């Protein structure tokens, strides 16, 4: 299911069974609630990592914590953790929707994923970035 989509507002969306990644060639300013690399910062990658294994406590995650698990996942997927933010989800990556809203000179791209097939009412926003070229 590996797919790459060029987004109208800039950047590319890489989708696989294990993660979604919004990737930019030029650094962007991001405002994110991400567990790893969240807040207001400069990024090239926004990742939504699927959790495929149950861990009974945070210390049982690979790396000993959720942020470290996400950092390791970013590396495993071939991205630079220093230039990334990442969220964690149990949603299926193929159940996604991409919406771009623009009004010159700004643009906003939101990527949605749902654990319930074909249900936009119950969709959960997984990555919502306000971005601007640096």
Secondary structure, DSSP 8 states (H G I E B T S, - for coil): --EEEE-TTSSEEEE-SSEEEEEEEEEEEEEE--TBT-EEEEEEEEEEEE--S--SSGGGSTTSSHHHHHHHHHHHTT--GGGEEEEEE-S-TTSEEEEEEEETTEEEEEEEE-SSTT-STT-EEEEEEEE-B-
